[in-house]
């Protein structure tokens, strides 16, 4: 039996803040949704993508824009 002193990388270890465009799977992971849900968001036009050669990437800004557009705020009525 061999043991390794190196920690096993988890999902947090795979996060690279320098990336400008993500794969669909990476974008889904950032939103904490499944891959199928991410493809549905893309198909419905809720999240924009960019073609790069034969690949399709999700700009990090598109994820932020989606969250900004779909963030719900609860307003409180203040009695006058």
Secondary structure, DSSP 8 states (H G I E B T S, - for coil): ----SS----GGGG--TT-SEE-HHHHHHHHT--HHHHHHHHHTTSS--EEETTEEEEEHHHHHHHHHHH----------
